[in-house]
Amino acid sequence: MVNGKIITENLADVGFDLELETKNFQIMNSTRRDSDLFFGKASVDLDLQVKGFMSLPIVNMRLKVNEGTEVTFIVPEDQLDLVERTGVVIFVNHQDPYDILYKREGDMKTKGFQGYDIRANLQVDPKTVFNLVVDERTNDNLRIQGEADLNMIMNPNGDISLSGRYEVNNGHYEMNLFGLVNRRFELAPGSTVIWKGEPMQASLNLTAIYSIRTSAAELMQAQLSGSAGDTKAQFRQVLPFMVYLKIGGDILKPDISFELDLAEQERGAFGGSIYGMIQQINEQEDELIKQIFSLLVLNQFFPVMGNDGSSGGSVNLARSSVSQVLATQLNALSGKLFGDSGFTMDFDLDSYTDFQSGGAQDRTQLNVAAKQKLMDDRLVFSVGGQVDVEGGNQEVNQGDALFGDVSVEYLLDTKGQWLLKAFRKNQFESVIDGQLIITGISLIFNKEFNAFKELWSRATKENAVAEKKEEEETEKDNE
């Protein structure tokens, strides 16, 4: 709705006395196909007043971004590798000694359109969502939701001043490392971005949290070096830890720091010794960065001593982590090769330290399982087994061990309740019996129930018969 008048007493300098108002005006409705830079849905409420003259329009406006707005901005790839080059060479007018000072001060101010006097109030609904795709190749992205109340002033010379605050209600930052590591930091409510004048000098106070449940045994190795085995085993209890990513400073020069913490309700665990160690690590920057990296990449603490006196320690930590990475990549490659053919292969590479023989022995075992589904997945052939790559007995029947487990499964009914299975297993029973080959056949019945009486309830059988009749009638109708 537009109301008001245009003053034409002086055609060389037309005057304005206009008002414009709109509610839930949709300014954007696009998808990724429409733009390589930004897309989404956005609606606003606008209350705009234009006064003054053509030579200097005076604009007062109130803009509110409404609920339901969700906008995604994609950082162009050329901006990811952008290197700052300005300021390397500065040309100075030596006839005016103050030229360089004025030049630097002018460069620090954000410029807008000249010839306008604008006063604007910007409000953002708490349910408005902004997405920032940092890197499309790795899918690193920032999702933020919060509310804002900002005031902007643009003077006739083009200088822009912005004041106010944006407060985060929720959101996350998600990072990926070539599909191997995927971690999500949840933004803590109450995080803020505050402007006090210059738009490009906003003050950041953002906190993102990555929660992880892991054992503190590796962290406490120094304290447990002379303890009994039972005491060491107790410290393998899984506890909830948090990795804090804190972003402060100015928006153009952010200060990034990390901090470790333990859930408040668990800080008294083991007499507070674990929480005390966390506080010590937060005071040692080098040790803190090492533990943060280990938690983010390996999902466990890095051994403080580097070795616990055995062949485990940091060496075993690295071995087990590499095993997980290799197994993940093998399974991903298998999925790409066989697709939807019904044939699948699963790999599991397990590396650990074995103490069964009385001493420490490094063991690496490869588990392979191949499966083929036929007849609309009613007939399933499975072949698999386990071989010792390192340690154990690598010379005896390794070929038989790799393909020693064979099974054939057949669904007797379409609902999958009755299953007939024939199998052959090659497994280690005990020290006396050794490695045995077990063959057999089994009839398996599967049924879901909410109470035991439903297993023998006649009504249940009648319902099953009725459902079967309905299915047969439906099939006849379709034919």
C-alpha positions as CSV (number, residue, x, y, z in Angstrom):
1,M,0.0,0.0,0.0
2,V,1.4,3.4,-1.1
3,N,0.0,6.7,0.3
4,G,1.1,10.3,0.2
5,K,2.0,12.8,-2.4
6,I,4.8,14.0,-4.7
7,I,5.4,17.8,-4.5
8,T,6.0,19.3,-7.9
9,E,6.2,23.0,-7.1
10,N,9.8,22.9,-8.3
11,L,10.2,20.4,-11.1
12,A,14.0,20.7,-10.8
13,D,13.9,19.3,-7.3
14,V,10.8,17.2,-6.7
15,G,9.7,16.7,-3.1
16,F,8.3,13.6,-1.4
17,D,5.8,12.8,1.3
18,L,5.2,9.1,0.8
19,E,4.4,6.1,2.9
20,L,4.7,2.5,1.9
21,E,3.5,-0.5,3.9
22,T,3.4,-4.2,3.3
23,K,2.8,-7.3,5.4
24,N,4.3,-10.8,4.7
25,F,5.7,-9.7,1.4
26,Q,7.6,-12.5,-0.2
27,I,10.9,-11.1,-1.5
28,M,12.5,-14.5,-2.3
29,N,11.3,-17.9,-3.3
30,S,14.0,-19.8,-5.2
31,T,16.0,-23.1,-5.2
32,R,19.6,-24.1,-5.7
33,R,18.9,-24.3,-9.5
34,D,18.0,-20.6,-9.6
35,S,21.2,-19.3,-8.1
36,D,24.8,-20.3,-7.5
37,L,25.1,-17.7,-4.6
38,F,22.0,-17.7,-2.5
39,F,18.5,-19.1,-2.5
40,G,15.6,-19.9,-0.2
41,K,12.3,-18.4,1.0
42,A,12.0,-15.0,2.7
43,S,9.1,-12.7,3.6
44,V,9.2,-9.3,5.3
45,D,7.0,-6.7,6.9
46,L,8.0,-3.2,5.7
47,D,7.0,0.3,6.9
48,L,8.7,2.9,4.8
49,Q,8.5,6.7,4.8
50,V,10.1,8.9,2.1
51,K,10.4,12.6,2.7
52,G,12.7,15.4,1.6
53,F,13.5,16.2,-2.0
54,M,15.1,14.6,-5.1
55,S,18.4,16.2,-4.2
56,L,18.4,14.6,-0.8
57,P,15.7,12.0,0.0
58,I,15.1,11.3,3.7
59,V,14.1,7.7,4.3
60,N,12.8,6.2,7.6
61,M,12.0,2.5,7.5
62,R,11.3,-0.5,9.7
63,L,12.0,-3.9,8.2
64,K,11.1,-7.2,10.0
65,V,12.2,-10.6,8.6
66,N,9.2,-12.9,9.4
67,E,8.9,-16.5,10.6
68,G,9.3,-19.1,7.9
69,T,12.3,-17.3,6.3
70,E,15.1,-19.7,5.5
71,V,17.9,-18.4,3.3
72,T,21.1,-20.3,2.2
73,F,24.2,-18.5,1.1
74,I,27.0,-20.4,-0.7
75,V,30.5,-19.2,-0.4
76,P,32.0,-19.2,-4.0
77,E,35.0,-21.5,-4.4
78,D,37.2,-18.6,-5.6
79,Q,36.6,-17.0,-2.2
80,L,37.9,-20.0,-0.3
81,D,41.4,-19.4,-1.5
82,L,41.3,-15.6,-1.5
83,V,44.5,-14.0,-0.2
84,E,44.6,-10.4,1.0
85,R,46.9,-8.4,-1.3
86,T,45.9,-4.8,-0.6
87,G,48.1,-2.7,1.5
88,V,51.4,-4.1,0.3
89,V,52.3,-0.9,-1.6
90,I,50.8,2.4,-0.6
91,F,51.2,5.5,-2.8
92,V,51.6,8.7,-0.7
93,N,51.2,12.4,-1.8
94,H,54.3,13.9,-0.2
95,Q,52.9,17.4,-0.8
96,D,50.1,16.5,1.7
97,P,51.6,14.8,4.7
98,Y,48.2,13.9,6.1
99,D,47.1,12.1,2.9
100,I,48.1,8.6,4.1
101,L,46.3,9.1,7.5
102,Y,43.1,10.2,5.9
103,K,43.4,7.4,3.3
104,R,43.6,4.7,6.0
105,E,40.8,6.1,8.0
106,G,38.6,6.3,4.9
107,D,39.3,2.7,3.9
108,M,38.1,1.4,7.3
109,K,34.6,2.8,6.8
110,T,31.8,0.9,5.0
111,K,30.4,2.9,2.1
112,G,26.9,2.8,0.8
113,F,24.9,4.9,-1.7
114,Q,25.7,8.6,-1.7
115,G,23.0,11.3,-1.7
116,Y,20.5,9.6,0.7
117,D,19.7,10.1,4.3
118,I,18.5,6.8,5.6
119,R,17.4,5.7,9.1
120,A,16.4,2.0,9.4
121,N,15.4,-0.5,12.0
122,L,16.0,-4.2,11.2
123,Q,14.3,-6.9,13.2
124,V,14.7,-10.7,12.7
125,D,12.1,-13.2,13.9
126,P,13.6,-15.8,16.3
127,K,12.5,-18.6,14.0
128,T,14.3,-17.2,11.0
129,V,17.0,-19.6,9.7
130,F,20.2,-18.6,7.9
131,N,22.5,-21.2,6.3
132,L,26.0,-20.7,5.1
133,V,27.6,-23.4,3.0
134,V,31.3,-22.8,3.5
135,D,32.5,-25.5,1.1
136,E,30.2,-27.5,-1.2
137,R,32.8,-30.2,-1.8
138,T,33.1,-31.2,1.8
139,N,29.6,-29.9,2.9
140,D,31.0,-27.8,5.6
141,N,28.1,-25.6,6.7
142,L,26.9,-23.2,9.3
143,R,23.2,-23.1,10.4
144,I,22.1,-20.3,12.7
145,Q,18.8,-19.3,14.2
146,G,18.1,-16.3,16.4
147,E,16.7,-12.9,16.8
148,A,18.1,-9.4,16.1
149,D,17.2,-5.8,16.7
150,L,19.6,-3.5,14.7
151,N,19.6,0.2,13.8
152,M,21.3,1.4,10.7
153,I,22.2,5.0,9.7
154,M,23.4,5.9,6.2
155,N,24.6,9.5,5.9
156,P,24.4,11.5,2.6
157,N,28.2,11.0,2.1
158,G,27.6,7.2,2.0
159,D,29.0,6.3,5.5
160,I,27.1,3.5,7.2
161,S,26.7,3.0,10.9
162,L,25.2,-0.1,12.4
163,S,24.3,-0.8,16.1
164,G,22.5,-3.5,17.9
165,R,22.9,-7.2,18.6
166,Y,22.1,-10.6,17.1
167,E,21.5,-13.3,19.7
168,V,21.7,-17.0,18.8
169,N,18.9,-19.3,19.9
170,N,20.3,-22.5,18.3
171,G,22.2,-23.7,15.4
172,H,25.3,-25.7,14.5
173,Y,28.6,-25.8,12.6
174,E,29.2,-29.0,10.7
175,M,32.6,-30.0,9.3
176,N,33.7,-32.9,7.1
177,L,37.1,-34.2,6.3
178,F,36.9,-36.1,3.0
179,G,34.1,-38.3,4.3
180,L,36.3,-39.8,7.0
181,V,35.4,-37.5,9.9
182,N,32.1,-35.7,10.4
183,R,31.7,-33.6,13.4
184,R,28.8,-31.2,14.4
185,F,29.3,-28.3,16.9
186,E,26.1,-27.1,18.4
187,L,25.9,-23.4,18.9
188,A,25.3,-22.5,22.6
189,P,22.2,-20.4,23.2
190,G,23.1,-16.8,24.2
191,S,25.9,-16.5,21.7
192,T,25.9,-13.0,20.3
193,V,27.2,-10.7,17.5
194,I,27.2,-7.1,18.6
195,W,27.6,-4.0,16.3
196,K,28.7,-0.7,17.8
197,G,29.1,1.5,14.7
198,E,31.2,0.1,11.9
199,P,29.4,-2.9,10.2
200,M,32.6,-4.7,9.5
201,Q,33.9,-4.4,13.1
202,A,31.2,-6.5,14.9
203,S,32.2,-8.1,18.2
204,L,31.9,-11.9,18.3
205,N,31.0,-13.9,21.3
206,L,30.1,-17.3,19.9
207,T,30.4,-20.7,21.6
208,A,30.0,-24.0,19.8
209,I,29.9,-27.4,21.6
210,Y,30.8,-30.9,20.4
211,S,29.6,-33.5,22.9
212,I,31.3,-36.9,23.1
213,R,31.1,-39.9,25.4
214,T,34.4,-41.6,25.9
215,S,36.7,-43.1,28.5
216,A,39.3,-41.1,30.4
217,A,41.6,-44.1,30.9
218,E,44.2,-42.7,28.4
219,L,44.0,-39.3,30.0
220,M,44.8,-40.7,33.4
221,Q,47.7,-42.9,32.5
222,A,50.2,-41.0,34.6
223,Q,48.1,-41.4,37.7
224,L,47.4,-45.1,37.0
225,S,50.9,-46.2,36.1
226,G,51.3,-48.0,39.5
227,S,47.7,-48.9,40.2
228,A,46.2,-52.4,40.2
229,G,44.3,-53.8,37.2
230,D,40.9,-53.3,38.8
231,T,41.6,-49.6,39.4
232,K,42.6,-49.1,35.8
233,A,39.5,-51.0,34.5
234,Q,37.3,-48.6,36.5
235,F,38.6,-45.6,34.7
236,R,37.4,-47.1,31.4
237,Q,33.9,-46.0,32.4
238,V,32.4,-43.9,29.6
239,L,31.7,-40.2,30.7
240,P,30.2,-37.3,28.8
241,F,32.8,-34.7,27.8
242,M,32.4,-31.5,25.8
243,V,34.7,-29.7,23.4
244,Y,34.1,-26.0,23.4
245,L,34.9,-23.9,20.3
246,K,35.0,-20.2,21.3
247,I,35.0,-17.4,18.7
248,G,35.7,-13.9,20.0
249,G,37.2,-10.7,18.8
250,D,36.2,-8.8,15.6
251,I,34.4,-10.3,12.7
252,L,37.3,-9.7,10.4
253,K,39.9,-10.9,12.9
254,P,38.2,-13.5,15.0
255,D,40.0,-15.1,18.0
256,I,39.5,-18.8,18.1
257,S,40.2,-20.9,21.2
258,F,39.2,-24.3,22.6
259,E,38.3,-25.6,26.0
260,L,37.6,-29.0,27.5
261,D,34.9,-29.7,30.0
262,L,33.1,-32.5,31.8
263,A,29.3,-32.6,32.3
264,E,28.5,-30.9,35.6
265,Q,26.8,-34.0,37.1
266,E,29.9,-36.1,36.5
267,R,32.6,-33.7,37.8
268,G,32.8,-35.6,41.1
269,A,33.5,-38.9,39.4
270,F,36.5,-40.8,40.9
271,G,36.9,-38.2,43.6
272,G,37.1,-35.3,41.0
273,S,40.5,-36.5,39.7
274,I,39.3,-36.6,36.0
275,Y,37.8,-33.1,36.3
276,G,41.0,-31.8,37.9
277,M,43.0,-33.2,35.0
278,I,40.7,-31.5,32.5
279,Q,41.3,-28.2,34.3
280,Q,45.1,-28.7,34.1
281,I,45.0,-29.5,30.4
282,N,43.0,-26.3,29.7
283,E,46.0,-24.3,31.2
284,Q,48.5,-26.1,28.8
285,E,47.9,-24.9,25.3
286,D,50.0,-27.5,23.5
287,E,48.5,-30.4,25.4
288,L,45.0,-29.0,25.0
289,I,45.3,-28.8,21.2
290,K,46.6,-32.4,21.1
291,Q,43.6,-33.6,23.1
292,I,41.1,-31.6,21.0
293,F,42.5,-33.1,17.8
294,S,42.4,-36.6,19.2
295,L,38.8,-36.2,20.4
296,L,37.6,-34.7,17.1
297,V,39.4,-37.2,14.8
298,L,39.6,-40.4,16.9
299,N,36.7,-39.9,19.4
300,Q,39.0,-40.6,22.3
301,F,41.7,-39.0,24.4
302,F,45.4,-39.2,23.4
303,P,47.5,-41.0,26.0
304,V,49.3,-38.3,28.1
305,M,52.4,-40.5,28.8
306,G,52.6,-41.7,25.2
307,N,52.9,-45.3,26.4
308,D,51.4,-47.1,29.4
309,G,54.4,-49.5,29.8
310,S,53.1,-52.0,27.3
311,S,52.9,-52.1,23.5
312,G,49.6,-50.2,23.7
313,G,49.5,-46.5,24.4
314,S,49.7,-44.0,21.6
315,V,50.9,-46.7,19.2
316,N,47.9,-48.8,19.7
317,L,45.7,-45.7,19.5
318,A,47.1,-44.9,16.1
319,R,46.8,-48.5,14.9
320,S,43.1,-48.9,15.8
321,S,42.3,-45.5,14.2
322,V,43.9,-46.4,11.0
323,S,42.0,-49.7,11.0
324,Q,38.7,-47.9,11.3
325,V,39.6,-45.6,8.4
326,L,40.7,-48.5,6.1
327,A,37.5,-50.5,6.9
328,T,35.3,-47.5,6.2
329,Q,37.0,-46.9,2.8
330,L,36.8,-50.5,1.8
331,N,33.1,-50.6,2.6
332,A,32.5,-47.4,0.7
333,L,34.3,-48.8,-2.4
334,S,32.3,-52.0,-2.2
335,G,29.1,-50.1,-2.2
336,K,30.1,-48.2,-5.3
337,L,31.3,-51.3,-7.2
338,F,28.2,-53.5,-6.6
339,G,25.5,-50.9,-6.4
340,D,21.9,-52.4,-6.3
341,S,22.9,-55.8,-7.7
342,G,22.0,-57.5,-4.5
343,F,25.6,-58.5,-3.8
344,T,27.4,-56.8,-0.9
345,M,30.7,-57.2,0.8
346,D,31.6,-55.9,4.3
347,F,35.1,-55.4,5.6
348,D,36.2,-55.0,9.2
349,L,39.8,-54.5,10.1
350,D,40.5,-54.8,13.9
351,S,43.9,-54.0,15.4
352,Y,44.5,-54.4,19.1
353,T,46.9,-55.6,21.8
354,D,46.2,-59.2,23.1
355,F,47.2,-60.2,26.6
356,Q,45.8,-63.8,26.7
357,S,49.2,-65.4,26.4
358,G,50.4,-63.6,29.5
359,G,52.4,-61.0,27.5
360,A,51.4,-58.2,25.2
361,Q,51.1,-59.2,21.5
362,D,49.9,-57.0,18.6
363,R,47.0,-58.6,16.7
364,T,45.4,-57.5,13.5
365,Q,42.4,-59.4,12.1
366,L,40.6,-59.0,8.9
367,N,36.9,-59.9,8.8
368,V,35.2,-60.3,5.4
369,A,31.6,-61.1,4.7
370,A,30.0,-61.5,1.2
371,K,26.2,-61.7,0.8
372,Q,24.1,-62.4,-2.3
373,K,20.3,-61.9,-2.3
374,L,18.0,-63.7,-4.8
375,M,14.3,-64.3,-5.5
376,D,13.2,-60.8,-4.2
377,D,15.5,-61.1,-1.2
378,R,13.9,-64.4,0.0
379,L,17.0,-66.5,-0.7
380,V,20.3,-65.3,0.8
381,F,23.8,-66.8,0.4
382,S,26.5,-65.6,2.9
383,V,30.2,-66.4,2.9
384,G,32.7,-65.0,5.3
385,G,35.4,-65.5,7.9
386,Q,38.3,-64.0,9.8
387,V,42.0,-64.2,9.2
388,D,45.0,-63.1,11.2
389,V,47.0,-60.4,9.4
390,E,49.4,-59.8,12.3
391,G,49.9,-62.0,15.4
392,G,47.9,-65.2,16.1
393,N,48.5,-68.3,13.9
394,Q,48.9,-67.1,10.4
395,E,50.2,-70.3,8.9
396,V,47.4,-72.7,9.7
397,N,44.3,-72.9,7.4
398,Q,44.1,-69.2,6.6
399,G,42.3,-69.9,3.4
400,D,39.7,-72.0,5.2
401,A,39.4,-69.4,7.9
402,L,38.6,-66.6,5.3
403,F,35.8,-68.5,3.7
404,G,35.0,-70.9,6.5
405,D,31.6,-69.4,7.4
406,V,28.9,-70.3,4.9
407,S,25.1,-70.0,5.4
408,V,22.0,-70.3,3.2
409,E,18.8,-68.6,4.4
410,Y,15.3,-69.0,2.9
411,L,12.2,-67.1,3.9
412,L,9.3,-69.6,4.0
413,D,6.6,-66.9,3.9
414,T,6.3,-63.4,2.5
415,K,6.0,-61.8,6.0
416,G,9.4,-63.1,7.1
417,Q,8.2,-64.9,10.2
418,W,9.5,-68.4,9.2
419,L,13.1,-68.8,8.2
420,L,15.0,-71.9,7.2
421,K,18.8,-71.7,7.6
422,A,21.7,-74.1,6.9
423,F,25.1,-73.1,8.1
424,R,28.8,-74.1,8.4
425,K,31.0,-72.2,10.9
426,N,34.7,-72.3,11.6
427,Q,35.2,-71.0,15.1
428,F,37.5,-71.3,18.1
429,E,35.7,-73.1,21.0
430,S,38.3,-73.4,23.8
431,V,42.0,-74.0,24.5
432,I,41.3,-77.8,24.8
433,D,38.9,-78.2,21.8
434,G,40.7,-75.7,19.6
435,Q,39.4,-74.7,16.2
436,L,36.2,-76.6,15.3
437,I,34.0,-76.8,12.2
438,I,30.3,-76.7,13.1
439,T,27.5,-77.5,10.7
440,G,23.8,-77.5,11.2
441,I,20.3,-76.5,10.1
442,S,17.8,-74.4,12.0
443,L,14.2,-73.3,11.7
444,I,13.7,-69.8,12.9
445,F,10.3,-68.2,13.9
446,N,10.1,-64.3,14.2
447,K,7.1,-62.6,15.6
448,E,6.5,-59.1,17.1
449,F,4.2,-58.9,20.1
450,N,3.3,-56.4,22.8
451,A,2.3,-59.1,25.4
452,F,3.2,-62.8,25.7
453,K,-0.5,-63.8,25.4
454,E,-0.5,-62.6,21.8
455,L,1.8,-65.5,20.9
456,W,-0.9,-68.1,21.6
457,S,-4.0,-65.9,21.1
458,R,-6.5,-67.3,18.7
459,A,-7.6,-63.8,17.8
460,T,-4.1,-63.1,16.6
461,K,-4.2,-66.2,14.3
462,E,-7.6,-65.2,13.0
463,N,-6.3,-61.7,12.2
464,A,-3.3,-63.2,10.4
465,V,-5.6,-65.4,8.3
466,A,-7.9,-62.4,7.5
467,E,-4.9,-60.3,6.5
468,K,-3.7,-63.0,4.2
469,K,-7.1,-63.3,2.5
470,E,-7.1,-59.5,2.0
471,E,-3.7,-59.7,0.4
472,E,-4.8,-62.5,-1.9
473,E,-7.9,-60.6,-2.9
474,T,-5.8,-57.4,-3.6
475,E,-3.4,-59.4,-5.8
476,K,-6.3,-60.8,-7.8
477,D,-7.8,-57.4,-8.3
478,N,-4.5,-56.0,-9.5
479,E,-4.2,-58.9,-12.0
